[in-house]
Amino acid sequence: MTIDATVVLDIGKTNAKLTLLDTAGAILAEQRCPNSIVHTGLYPHHDTERLWHWLQGTLAAFAGLARITAIVPVTHGATAALVDDEGLVLPILDYESSLPQALAAEYAALRPAFADSLSPQLPCGLNLGLQLYWLAKTYPQQFARARHILTYPQYWAWRLSGVAASEVTSLGCHTDLWQPQQGRFSSLVERMEWTTLFPPLQAAWTALGPLRANPALPGCQVLCGIHDSNASLLRYLQADANDQPRTVLSTGTWAIAAAFGAPLERLDETADMLANVNALGQPVACMRFMGGREFSALAGASPQVCDVADIARLVGQGTLALPCFAESGGPFVGQAGRLEGPSPRTAQEHYALATLYCALMSDYCLDALGAQGPVTVEGSFTDNPHFAALLAALRPQQAVAVSQDASGTTCGGWMLHRWGEVPKMTSAVMPALEVTGLDAYRQQWRALATEAALKMRA
């Protein structure tokens, strides 16, 4: 008997993944491919054609395993497509591209105040409004041809279904385009006369229409889709105790702490603190750093999992990794990462140092947010055997749990197709890692990190 299934298309900044799930949310099949950036042409841009061909081939393979009833796009933020009726009018710009400083200064005079957008001014193209402004100024003829501005999940939904839509989680993701507390477009959109370029708003779980031009998948609906970090939050939005303070630490290329119940008044635009907008349109206090990228920089090209003894050795000898080790975003953006104390000698010690660094950065973000209640770690850091236990040791006042689902983003995508159903949440509360001298190590790390930040801002 052929079973019904949902496909989740999850495009992260580093990798893309297509997952086939049954009606209970169990994974039937999964395929991955690198998400590469093309550095030739007008500017660095996403290789959408390669992803499209991979998607089509993988969908065809999945069609032989189950009856696919829906496809749900889930993607990273800070990305948008300019399209006409035929397709892209310009390549989709990579948000890590360096945009001209003179233009950025010009744009700064137009962007809305932080109090309105809750979107901090970020480097490169992390503010989507700046990307659109640069494209409009640099390629005015192509920009004028655009019929729609589509945030990235909705670009893939449009490409699959032919139906254009806008959606709040991608609009409210440090774009400068949205007012989270008012639930409407920002003054920037009005000033630039972009309002008519954004299609009608749809809920992330809305079925936009059937999959077009694919006779192998009859009856398959394409859902509007969602920003990846918000996909990880869906199960917590639908949980019975969603009015209680809790924090979800979603990890991947970015580590994003989303603190339910934390006051928006604590947000500091100079520290990469912001309000993301959840699938229900509500602002959520967040703080982030490029955790996956920085972990890789510190752990090295061939990481080897460490033992607790490796962590204890680095703590005991005072080996510190001080921020930051990525050029984009985070509370210490602009500072050059450096090591203090004896250098790591083995691959395991490099892994230990990367784990310590990411745990200390996460702890710093949780304090800055005023995070209360339990903390749940989602995503790639759940594969690290020491990260959550180390975070638990740094935060004895909060329970720290590890999600035992393979991917919060994939689960969130599946939930959109079965909106109203809450999957059983499986997580394990981690005992605190016992490391002698960890408190003093934490204090020294914070003192040196914040001292460097103050010097840079002086």
C-alpha positions in Angstrom: 0.0 0.0 0.0 1.3 3.4 -0.9 1.6 5.7 2.1 1.1 9.5 2.1 4.1 11.7 2.9 5.4 15.2 3.2 8.5 16.6 1.6 10.5 19.3 3.4 12.9 21.3 1.4 15.4 22.8 3.9 17.9 25.2 2.4 20.5 26.3 5.0 23.4 28.6 4.3 25.9 25.7 4.0 23.8 22.7 2.9 20.4 21.9 1.3 18.4 18.9 2.4 15.3 17.2 1.1 13.4 15.0 3.6 10.5 12.7 3.0 8.4 12.2 6.2 5.3 10.0 6.8 2.1 11.1 8.5 3.6 10.5 11.9 6.7 12.6 11.2 9.1 9.7 10.8 11.8 10.1 8.2 11.4 7.8 5.2 14.3 9.2 3.1 16.7 12.1 3.1 19.1 13.6 0.6 21.6 16.5 1.0 23.7 18.7 -1.3 26.1 21.6 -0.7 24.6 25.0 -1.0 27.4 26.8 -2.9 27.8 30.4 -3.9 28.7 31.4 -7.5 31.5 34.0 -7.5 31.4 34.8 -11.2 28.9 37.1 -13.0 27.5 40.4 -11.7 28.1 39.6 -8.0 28.3 36.6 -5.6 25.0 34.8 -5.8 23.1 31.6 -5.0 23.3 28.7 -7.5 19.6 28.4 -7.8 19.7 26.4 -11.0 21.9 23.7 -9.5 19.6 23.5 -6.5 16.6 23.3 -8.8 18.0 20.4 -10.8 19.0 18.6 -7.7 15.5 19.2 -6.2 13.7 17.9 -9.3 15.8 14.7 -9.5 15.4 14.0 -5.8 11.7 14.6 -5.9 11.4 12.0 -8.7 13.3 9.5 -6.6 11.1 10.2 -3.6 7.9 9.8 -5.7 8.7 6.1 -6.0 8.7 5.7 -2.2 5.4 7.3 -1.2 2.5 9.5 -2.4 3.8 13.0 -1.8 0.9 15.2 -0.7 2.8 18.4 0.1 6.1 20.2 -0.3 7.2 22.7 2.4 10.1 25.2 1.7 12.2 26.1 4.7 15.2 28.4 4.2 17.8 30.7 5.8 16.9 34.4 6.0 18.3 37.6 4.7 17.7 36.5 1.1 15.2 37.5 -1.6 14.5 37.1 -5.2 13.4 39.7 -7.8 11.2 38.0 -10.3 9.0 38.7 -13.3 6.5 36.3 -14.9 9.4 34.4 -16.5 11.8 34.0 -13.6 14.7 35.9 -11.9 15.4 39.4 -13.3 18.7 39.3 -11.3 20.7 36.6 -9.6 19.9 36.1 -5.9 22.5 38.0 -3.9 24.6 36.3 -1.2 24.1 38.1 2.1 27.7 37.7 3.0 28.7 39.9 0.0 30.5 43.1 0.9 28.5 46.1 -0.4 29.9 49.5 -1.0 30.4 51.5 2.2 29.3 54.8 0.6 26.0 53.2 -0.4 25.6 51.7 3.1 26.0 55.2 4.6 23.3 56.5 2.1 21.0 53.6 3.1 21.5 54.3 6.8 19.7 57.6 6.4 16.7 55.8 5.0 16.4 52.7 7.2 13.8 52.8 10.0 14.7 53.4 13.6 15.6 50.3 15.7 12.6 51.1 18.0 10.3 50.5 15.0 11.9 47.6 13.2 13.8 45.9 16.0 16.3 45.1 13.3 19.9 46.1 14.1 22.3 47.5 11.5 24.3 44.5 10.4 27.4 44.0 8.2 27.5 42.9 4.6 24.0 42.2 3.3 22.5 40.8 6.4 19.9 43.6 6.3 17.8 42.5 3.4 16.6 46.1 2.9 20.2 47.1 2.1 20.5 44.4 -0.5 17.4 45.6 -2.3 18.5 49.2 -2.1 21.9 48.3 -3.6 20.2 46.3 -6.4 17.8 49.1 -7.1 20.6 51.7 -7.4 23.1 49.5 -9.2 20.8 47.7 -11.7 17.8 50.0 -12.1 16.6 48.6 -15.4 16.5 45.0 -14.2 15.0 46.1 -10.9 12.3 48.0 -12.7 11.3 44.7 -14.5 10.6 43.0 -11.3 7.0 42.1 -10.6 7.6 40.6 -7.2 10.1 40.7 -4.3 10.0 37.2 -2.8 11.7 36.2 0.4 13.7 33.0 -0.1 11.2 30.3 1.1 8.5 32.0 -0.9 10.8 32.1 -4.0 11.0 28.3 -3.9 7.2 28.1 -3.2 6.6 30.3 -6.3 8.9 28.3 -8.4 7.2 25.1 -7.5 3.6 26.4 -7.7 3.6 29.6 -9.7 1.8 31.4 -6.8 3.5 34.5 -5.3 3.2 35.1 -1.6 4.8 37.0 1.3 5.2 35.6 4.8 6.0 37.2 8.2 8.9 35.1 9.5 11.1 36.0 6.6 10.0 39.6 6.4 10.6 40.0 10.1 14.1 38.5 10.1 16.4 41.6 10.6 15.4 42.9 7.2 14.5 46.6 8.0 11.3 45.8 6.0 8.9 45.0 8.8 7.6 46.5 12.0 7.2 43.5 14.3 5.1 45.2 17.0 2.7 46.7 14.5 2.6 43.8 12.1 3.1 45.8 9.0 5.7 46.9 6.5 8.2 49.5 7.6 8.7 53.1 6.5 11.6 52.0 4.3 9.2 50.0 2.1 7.0 53.0 1.7 9.8 55.4 1.0 11.3 53.2 -1.7 7.8 52.5 -3.2 8.2 48.8 -2.9 4.9 48.0 -1.3 3.2 46.8 -4.5 6.2 44.5 -5.2 5.4 42.4 -2.2 2.7 39.8 -2.9 -0.2 39.3 -0.4 0.7 37.9 3.0 0.0 34.3 3.6 0.4 32.1 6.7 3.4 29.8 6.6 1.1 26.8 6.6 -1.1 28.0 3.7 -1.3 25.7 0.6 -0.6 28.1 -2.2 -1.5 25.6 -5.0 -0.6 22.4 -6.6 2.9 21.5 -7.8 3.0 22.5 -11.4 4.6 20.7 -14.4 5.2 17.5 -12.6 2.9 14.7 -13.6 4.7 12.2 -11.4 3.3 14.0 -8.3 -0.4 14.5 -8.8 -2.3 16.2 -6.0 0.8 17.5 -4.4 0.3 20.9 -2.7 3.0 23.5 -2.3 2.9 25.3 1.1 4.0 28.9 1.6 7.0 28.0 3.8 9.0 29.5 6.6 12.3 31.0 7.8 14.4 28.1 9.2 15.0 29.3 12.7 11.3 29.9 13.1 10.6 26.4 11.9 12.6 25.2 14.9 10.3 27.2 17.2 7.0 25.8 15.9 6.7 22.9 18.3 7.2 25.2 21.2 4.6 27.7 20.0 2.1 24.8 19.9 3.1 23.3 23.3 0.7 23.5 26.2 3.0 25.7 28.2 3.7 28.2 25.5 2.9 31.1 27.9 5.8 30.1 30.2 9.3 31.5 29.7 11.7 29.2 27.8 14.5 29.6 25.4 15.3 27.6 22.2 18.9 27.7 21.0 18.7 26.8 17.3 22.2 25.9 15.9 23.7 25.5 12.5 25.7 28.0 10.5 24.1 30.4 13.0 23.4 29.9 16.7 20.2 31.8 17.4 18.8 32.1 21.0 15.1 32.8 20.9 13.9 33.7 24.4 10.1 33.3 24.8 8.9 35.8 27.4 12.1 37.9 27.4 11.3 41.7 27.3 11.9 43.4 24.0 13.2 46.4 25.9 16.4 44.6 26.6 17.4 44.4 23.0 20.6 46.2 22.1 21.0 47.0 18.5 24.8 47.2 18.8 25.1 43.6 20.0 23.2 41.8 17.2 20.1 41.6 19.4 16.8 41.7 17.5 13.2 40.6 17.4 12.4 37.8 15.0 8.8 37.3 14.1 7.3 33.9 14.8 4.8 32.1 12.5 1.9 33.6 14.4 3.2 37.1 13.7 4.5 37.7 17.3 7.9 39.3 18.0 10.4 37.1 19.9 13.6 38.5 21.5 16.6 36.9 19.9 20.4 37.1 19.9 22.8 35.2 17.7 26.3 34.6 16.6 27.8 32.5 13.7 28.2 29.5 15.9 28.6 26.8 13.2 31.0 28.9 11.2 33.1 29.8 14.3 33.1 26.3 15.6 34.5 25.1 12.2 37.2 27.8 12.3 38.4 26.7 15.7 38.0 23.0 15.4 39.8 22.8 12.1 39.3 21.1 8.7 39.3 17.5 10.2 37.6 17.8 13.6 38.0 15.0 16.1 35.6 14.7 19.1 37.3 15.5 22.3 37.1 13.9 25.8 36.1 15.8 29.0 39.8 15.6 29.9 40.7 17.8 26.9 38.2 20.4 28.0 39.5 20.3 31.6 43.1 20.6 30.3 42.3 23.8 28.3 40.4 25.3 31.3 43.2 24.4 33.7 45.9 26.0 31.6 43.9 29.0 30.7 43.6 28.5 26.9 40.9 30.9 25.7 39.4 31.6 22.3 38.3 35.3 22.3 35.7 36.5 19.8 35.2 36.5 17.0 36.0 34.1 14.2 33.5 35.1 11.6 33.0 38.4 9.8 29.2 38.4 9.8 27.1 39.2 12.9 27.2 38.5 16.6 27.7 40.6 19.7 31.4 41.1 19.0 31.3 41.6 15.3 34.3 43.5 14.0 36.7 42.1 16.6 39.5 39.9 15.4 39.4 36.5 17.0 42.5 35.6 19.0 43.8 32.9 21.4 45.0 33.6 24.9 47.2 31.2 26.7 48.9 28.0 25.5 47.7 26.9 22.0 45.8 23.6 21.5 48.2 20.8 20.5 45.9 18.1 19.1 42.8 17.9 17.0 40.9 16.9 20.1 42.0 20.0 21.9 41.0 22.2 19.0 37.5 20.6 19.2 37.5 21.2 22.9 38.4 24.8 22.4 35.6 25.3 19.8 33.1 23.7 22.2 34.2 25.9 25.1 34.0 29.0 22.8 30.5 28.2 21.5 29.2 27.4 25.0 30.6 30.7 26.4 29.1 32.7 23.6 25.7 31.0 24.0 25.9 31.7 27.8 26.7 35.3 27.1 23.7 35.7 24.7 21.3 34.1 27.2 22.4 36.5 29.9 22.1 39.5 27.6 18.5 38.4 26.7 17.5 37.9 30.3 16.5 34.3 29.3 14.4 32.5 31.9 13.1 29.0 32.1 14.4 25.9 30.5 16.8 26.0 27.5 16.5 23.5 24.6 19.3 23.0 22.2 18.2 22.2 18.6 20.2 21.6 15.4 23.8 20.7 14.7 25.2 21.3 18.2 23.1 18.4 19.5 25.7 16.1 17.8 28.4 17.6 20.1 28.6 15.3 23.1 29.8 18.0 25.5 28.2 21.3 24.3 24.9 21.1 26.2 26.5 19.7 29.4 29.0 22.5 29.3 26.2 25.1 28.9 24.4 23.4 31.8 27.5 23.9 33.9 27.6 27.6 33.0 23.9 28.1 33.7 23.1 26.1 36.9 19.9 28.1 37.4 18.4 26.7 34.2 17.7 23.2 32.9 19.5 22.6 29.6 18.0 19.9 27.4 19.0 18.5 24.0 16.4 17.8 21.4 16.5 14.2 20.3 14.9 15.0 16.9 17.3 15.0 14.0 16.3 18.4 12.8 14.0 21.0 14.4 13.7 22.8 11.0 12.6 19.6 9.3 10.1 18.9 12.1 8.8 22.4 11.8 8.3 22.1 8.1 6.3 18.8 8.6 4.2 20.6 11.3 3.2 23.2 8.8 1.5 20.6 6.6 -0.2 19.1 9.7 -1.0 22.4 11.4 -2.6 22.0 14.8 -0.9 18.7 15.5 1.9 18.8 18.0 4.4 16.0 17.6 5.7 14.3 20.8 8.7 16.3 21.9 11.6 14.1 22.9 14.5 15.8 24.7 17.0 14.9 27.3 17.9 17.2 30.2 21.7 17.2 30.4 23.6 16.9 33.7 26.2 19.7 34.2 29.7 18.9 33.1 32.0 18.9 36.1 35.1 20.9 35.2 37.4 22.3 37.9 37.9 26.1 37.5 35.2 26.6 35.0 33.6 29.6 36.8 36.9 31.5 36.9 37.6 30.6 33.3 34.2 32.0 32.4 34.9 35.2 34.3 38.2 35.7 32.6 36.7 35.0 29.2 34.0 37.6 29.7 36.4 40.2 31.1 38.7 39.9 28.1 36.0 39.7 25.5 34.1 42.7 26.8 37.3 44.7 27.3 38.2 44.3 23.7 34.7 45.3 22.7 34.9 48.5 24.7 38.2 49.4 23.2 36.9 48.9 19.7 33.9 51.1 20.3 35.9 53.8 22.0 
